[in-house]
């Protein structure tokens, strides 16, 4: 069985402590039986040796038996103590690891909302302002309900993606980067265009930007890449840049086009940029275990007063949405009211691969403005799990060295 903070190893079974009263009673019984036997069979024994044999023999046997019993109990107890000490150390180590968090250093997102100011767009999302309407998709189909980023008649998906990438790159705080800084870039894309074509468009946009910092590319997607980074690269000097994109999805009905860039830094090494908020370790919950996932995500913070007031939903399937509805009043969202549930899928459509990153970016803006934690529940395009995570306003406390 694989242990985790949700499934802790059991404490070692403790041996039963020998009862002194029982052993004293046994000694008295042994003495009485010995005297009776000696009275019956010890008539030929010298009177001087009679009491020595009658009392000494059971006392010696009792002492030897009691010593062996106490020695066995002591060994069992020492083994239990050692196991429980290792268990406590494991729980402490796992708790420290689970409570690692990333600094959110910069957020840029582009959607079909009409506003130009990112904060105002975030509040439109926060207020569940609907922008999903019936309109033509890229294929010219008229029966689709979706939200599309504004384009020109002559635009192609490739041109739009190139323009969006250029805008995302232009908003990066590169002028504040240290000379030796390096970026680990993750492209999380859902589009009718093949991924190699989208990656080539990104390369061209990056080269045109003139940014000289070293790049490293990582192949990953979904919120699970945050867990992988926190487990394996928490002490890196590199910063993590996640670019989420959905343009011209394969199936367009009830979808949203969006582009988002999130820049993250490690709390132990990054001191150049002022963080906007903290992204805490997400927890993946298989079908039917969302309540445990929400509890674990809250344990990873921990939360002040153990509650959140806003719950963001993004990238959910129909079945996942039903499970979320059944758990929307569970810890730590027990006080969340209906108007405090922000459903990006309902207000703007399913954003595909960009959904979790768009929710994180928008929730970061709201966390900054309201100075309150935001909980996010999002789906995964590669596996049937629900990710629960929290964004909290930046705190002054430095993370402990893992």
C-alpha positions, 0 to 999 in steps of 0.5 A: 500500500502506498502511504500519503498524508491522506492515508497515513501509516498506522501506529505500531501495535503496542505490546500489553504491559505486564500487570504487576498485580497479576504477577504478584498474585502468581507469586503468592499462588506459587508460594502457597502451592510450594508450601503445601507440596513440601508439607506433603512430600517434604517430611524427610527434608531437614527442617533447616532446608525445608523453608529454603526449598519451599520459598526459594524455589518458587521465588527463583522461578518467578524472578526468572519468568518475570525477567524474561517477560519484561525483557520481551515486553521491553524489546517489543516496546522499543520496536514500537517506539522506533517505528512510531518515531520514524512515522512521526518524522515521515509525517513531518517531512511529508507535511513540509513537502506538501506545503511547498508553494510557488511564487506567482510572479507575473500573470497575463491572460487574453480572452474574448472579454471586451475589457482591456484592463486585466483586473477588470476582466478578472472581475468580470470572470469573478462576477460570472459575466457571460460572454458565451454566445452563438456565433461562427467558429473557425470552420464556419459552423453556425450552431456553436456556442462559444467565446472567440478572441477578436480576429480580423477576416483575413486571420488564420489560427496560426496568425492569431496564435503568433499575435497572442504569443507576442503579446504574452511575451511582451508582458513578461518583466524581462527588464527585471530579470537577472543576467544569469536567469533561465526560464523553463517553458511549458506549452500547454495547448489545445488546438486544431493546429498540431503541437509542433506547428504551435511550438514553432510559432512560439520559437519565432515569437520568442526570437523576435522579442529579442529576449536573451535569457536561456530557455529550457523546454519541458514536456508536460501539461495540466496542474500535475506539472506544478506537483512535479516542479515542487517535488524535483526543482524546488531549489532551482534558480530557474523560473517556470513559465507556463503558457496555456493556449486554446485557439480553434479547438477540434470541437468548438461547441461550448468552448472558449478561446484563451491565452495565458502566461504564468511566471512562477519562482521558487520561494527559496531562491527567487528574490529579484521579482516581487511575488503577486501571490502564492500558488500552493501544491495542488491535489489530484482527486480521482472520481468520487474522492473530491472531498478528500482532495479539497481537504488535502489542498486546504491542509497544504496551505494551511488556511486561516480559519480553515475556510475560503469564500470563493470557489473557481471552477474550470475545465470540468466535464459533466460528471465532474461538475456533478461531483463538484456540486455535491462537494461545493459546501465541503471543507474548506468551502463550507461557507461558499454561497452560490454567488461566490462560485465562479464557473468559467465553463458556464460564463465563457466556455471550456478553455481546454488546456488553458482552463486551469492556468486561466483560472489561476491567473484570474484568481491571482488578480482577485486574491491581490485585490481582495486579500483573501484566499481563492480555491480552484477546482479544475479538470485535466485534459489527459486523465479523469481527475479533479485538481484542487489548489489554492491561491493566497495573497503573498505572505512575509513568512519564508518557506522552510528549507525542504 
